[in-house]
Amino acid sequence: MDADQARAWVEGIAAAVRERADELTQLDAAIGDGDHGVNLRRGFDAVTEALAGAELPTAGDVLVKTGMTLVSKVGGASGPLYGQAFRAMGKALQQDATLAEALRAALEAVQKLGKAVPGDKTLVDVLVPAVESFEATGDFAAAARAADDGLRATVPLQARKGRASYLGERSIGHQDPGATSMSLVFAALAATAPDPGR
């Protein structure tokens, strides 16, 4: 992945977040604070602005800048989680990791920060199958499908982490907003489709 591909990916995420911010907020209103879409849209708007004015020669530089901007601009839990994910990916790429290794680093950073595991009804339920799919296949479309499958699998779960966990059994039957936004990340990755060998 080169810098132009990384920028295209992040721009794709930003466009998807802008388009579906209301949906993300409605999902969060059902089981959380009701601010997920608003917060992410603000964060990725800030990322778009930050990247436009920055000289960032590598994909790693682009993703580290993305992560740092999200940490500073997004409130709630999603800012630190998404910020750390992109920073971890960027730092891995700066050290010549493959994209699969960088995605694994993002997953590890998110799990270290949020302490979530698959089945907790969080974005980890999307991140784990998507990363594992990409590691196994090197196929962006397959990773996006795995992300989507992971997203749908959150609906019948009872939340065990985050604000939704306060609802107990009432969280069952709702699609997780963080898992939904994470699925957009992999859909955008598939749409921009960088060469997996780079």
N, C-alpha and C positions, 0 to 999 in steps of 0.2 A: 504494500500500500504506500503510495506516495502522498505528498502534501495535497495535491489537487484532489485526489480521491478521498482523502480524509475530510477535506473541506466540503466536497460534494455530499459525503455521508452526513456530516453534521448539519448541512443546509437542508438535506432531506428530512432529517429528524425534526428540525425547527419548523419546517413547512407542515409536517404531519401534526405536530403538537399544536400549531396555530389553528389548523383545520378542525382538530378534534378536542380543543380545549374545553368547550362546553360539555361534551360527553364525559371527559375525564372528571370535570367538576361535579357533574350529576352523579357519576358512580361514587365519587368520594363523599357526596352529600348523604348517600344512603348508609355508609358504614364508617365514615371518617369525619374530617373537619370541613369538607366541602370546598377545599381550596387547591386541590392537586392540579387541576387544569390551569387555573390562574397563575399559580406559582411557577409551573413548568414553562408556560408561555412567556412569562416575564423573564425567566432564566434564559431560555433559548433565544429570545429577542436580544438579550444582553450579549449572549455568545455571538450571534450574527454580527452585532455591532463591533465587538471586540476583535473578531477574526478579520473583519473588513479593513481594519486599520493597522493590522500587525504583519510584520515580516516573519513568516514562520516557514523555514525551509524544508522541514520534514513532517511526515505524518505524526510522529511522536510529539513534535512541538505543537501541532494543531490540537491534538487531543489533550495534552497537558493544559494548554490555554483554555480549552473548553471546560475541563474539569475545574480549574481554578475559578473561572467565571461563575460556574454553577454554584460552587460552594459559597461564593461571596454574595450572590444575587437571589438565590432561591431559599425561601423559608421552609419551615417544617422539616420532616424527615427526608424528603426527596432531594433537597439540595445537597446535603452531605453524602447521601448514598450515590446519587448520580455523579456528583463531583468526584468522589473517590474512585468510582468506576472508570471514568474517563482519564483521570490522572494516572491511575494504575496502568491502564492500557497504553497511554502515551509514554510513560516511563519505561515500560517493557519494550516498546518499539524503539525508543531512543537507545536501548541496549541491544539492538539487533535481534530481538525476539521475533518469531513468526506471528502472524495475526492470530492464529489459534492460541499461541502462548500468551499473547496480549489479552485475549478475551478471557482466558483462564485466570490471568492476574486480576482482571476486573471482577470476576466472580469471587475470587478469594478476598479481595478488598471489601466488597459489599457484605460478604458473610462475616468477616472479621468485625466490621463496624456494626452491623445490624443484628448479628447473632441468629439469623434466620436460617432454616433448613427447608428443603422441599416438604410441602404439606402444611406449612405455616400460613398459607394464603397471603403471600407477598410477591414482590417482583422476582424473588429467588425461584419461584415455581416456573417462571418463564426463562430466567437466565440459565439455570442448570441444564435443562434439556436442549436449549439452543446452543450453548457452548459445547456440550457433549456431542451434539449432532455435527457441529462444524469440525470438531477435532477428529471425528470418525470419517467424515466424508469430504471435507474441504469445500462443501457446496453451500453457497449462501442461501439459495432458495430452500434447501432442506432445513437449514438452521431456522429460517423464518417460519417454515411450517411447524417445526418442533416448538418454536416460541408460541405460535398460535394454539397448538394443542395444549401446551402448558397453561396458557391463559384460560382456555375453556375449562380446564381441569380445576381451576380455582373456585368455580361457581358453587359446587356442592360442599366445599371445605368449610370448616369452622376456623375463623381467624385465631391464631395463637400469638401474633406479634402486632405491634402498632396499635393505633387508636381503635381499629376494627375489633381487636381482641376484647375490648371492654364490653362489646355487645354479646359475647358468648354465642349461644346458639342462634341468635338473631342475625349473625353475620352469614349464616348458611343461605345459599340461594342467590347471593350477590357476587357479581364479577369484581375482582379486586382492581382498584384503580391503578395501583403501582405496577401490577402485572400487565395491565392494559397499556400503560405508557412504555413499559419495557418491550412489549411486542412491537411497538412502533419503531423502536431502535433497530430491531432485526429486520423488519420490513423495509426500512430505509436502506439498510446495509445490502439487502438483496437487490433493491432497485438500483443502487449505484454500482453494485457488483465490481469491486476492484479485483484485479488478478490475484487469486489466492496464493500464487507462488511468490508473490513479492512481500 
